[in-house]
Amino acid sequence: MVKLNGKNVYLATLERKDCKKLWDDFEYDFEAMTEPLNIGHSIEKADKWFDEIQDVQMNKHIRLGVFLSDGTVIGDVALQDIDWRNRSCTIGLGISKIKDRCKGYGTEAVKLILEYGFNNIGLERISANTLEQNKATQRVLKKLGFTLEGTERKAVYFAGKKWDRLNYAILREEFKIR
Ligand SMILES: CC(C)(COP(=O)(O)OP(=O)(O)OC[C@H]1O[C@@H](n2cnc3c(N)ncnc32)[C@H](O)[C@@H]1OP(=O)(O)O)[C@@H](O)C(=O)NCCC(=O)NCCS
């Protein structure tokens, strides 16, 4: 059981009911389509997602819920595809409801999981990929000191267009000095 306390949010291990709530709550922002729509949200899929998390938790991935101080789960954040030999991984983040976005919760969640990754489990490099139109994710990564390392041009097709995928990363020593 992991629990990481921040100022406005804390991160903790997801329970089955939290996974269901996240899938129930998820709102796709049709005004700002930042990523492909995940079609087929359902309670059954949330159950399967919970089981998949357990299968790889603390080895391939470390996925935690993002909780408000009153215990409401509002999103999830993960260290994904952990490469223990090279001490690296990628990061994943989502805040379910539109009303909870742009309030600083995502930045705080990523900061907490970076601290955990670098200081508790010995990671040395954490990367993050996002699409060119996802300005919120880019802002979160820049605020935390990630460097844009590359652009995969026209890498992802959705909404009738090809979009660039941006590759960001932060090294342990860069995070330490912040
Ligand atoms: C991306 C996401 C995880 C970020 O979490 P969040 O809690 O909204 O992030 P924060 O509030 O900490 O920071 C967002 C920043 O982006 C800025 N931002 C948001 N939309 C923006 C836009 N269109 N242009 C420029 N900046 C924008 C916000 O103003 C804020 O910056 P600030 O703190 O300097 O004001 C969340 O918005 C989300 O879940 N979006 C939908 C799913 C998604 O895109 N997931 C990521 C896939 S890679």
The ligand as a Gaussian input file, in Angstrom:
#p B3LYP/6-31G(d) Opt

LIG

0 1
 C       -3.655000      16.870000     -19.079000
 C       -4.139000      16.788000     -17.648000
 C       -3.773000      15.441000     -17.055000
 C       -3.446000      17.904000     -16.822000
 O       -3.885000      17.881000     -15.481000
 P       -4.436000      19.226000     -14.821000
 O       -4.797000      18.955000     -13.429000
 O       -5.489000      19.793000     -15.704000
 O       -3.087000      20.113000     -14.894000
 P       -2.695000      21.433000     -14.072000
 O       -3.922000      22.165000     -13.673000
 O       -1.747000      21.063000     -12.997000
 O       -1.864000      22.250000     -15.163000
 C       -2.415000      22.500000     -16.448000
 C       -1.724000      23.712000     -17.015000
 O       -2.000000      23.785000     -18.414000
 C       -2.556000      25.046000     -18.715000
 N       -3.440000      24.862000     -19.870000
 C       -4.573000      24.137000     -19.952000
 N       -5.082000      24.211000     -21.188000
 C       -4.244000      24.998000     -21.899000
 C       -4.226000      25.474000     -23.253000
 N       -5.173000      25.118000     -24.123000
 N       -3.208000      26.269000     -23.652000
 C       -2.229000      26.609000     -22.778000
 N       -2.194000      26.194000     -21.481000
 C       -3.196000      25.411000     -21.072000
 C       -3.264000      25.460000     -17.427000
 O       -3.509000      26.852000     -17.404000
 C       -2.227000      25.012000     -16.412000
 O       -1.118000      25.874000     -16.379000
 P       -0.888000      26.964000     -15.185000
 O       -0.812000      26.197000     -13.909000
 O        0.374000      27.641000     -15.548000
 O       -2.099000      27.870000     -15.222000
 C       -5.682000      16.967000     -17.552000
 O       -6.032000      18.227000     -18.051000
 C       -6.433000      15.865000     -18.306000
 O       -6.706000      14.837000     -17.746000
 N       -6.784000      16.108000     -19.581000
 C       -7.487000      15.124000     -20.401000
 C       -6.751000      13.841000     -20.620000
 C       -5.301000      14.038000     -21.105000
 O       -5.016000      14.879000     -21.923000
 N       -4.386000      13.213000     -20.523000
 C       -2.957000      13.273000     -20.830000
 C       -2.599000      12.410000     -21.982000
 S       -0.880000      12.587000     -22.385000

